[in-house]
């Protein structure tokens, strides 16, 4: 049962604030490393596009947004050089969206920075505490916790 010094609404806000802190720190470092235009939502898009590419319609479904919303984000990431549109080798009537070398570089750098941020949290809180937080969260969230539809869920 929640108490007045630990109300129930504080838990999701603290989890969100922790997420926000990590994401803000990630993007500050990515900007220092040559990716100042990347935004938090872009990471979900790049993950959803994946190594093999995807159609805009399928991208919208993965992200939980309309095809038009996905197309608008793709347009922006194409202009920024992170994505490109190419002919689908399996169906000449369709276009695939795929990552450029710049997009792959952004994802690779993100992975390294996330490891560094986790190490920073472990240095502050202790490696055992950070591992315990991760273990506890794994017990509480569904098995398929990594979902790419956060932009649609959050905005919808």
Order of alpha helices (4+ residues) and beta strands (2+ residues): alpha-alpha-alpha-alpha-beta-beta-alpha-alpha-alpha
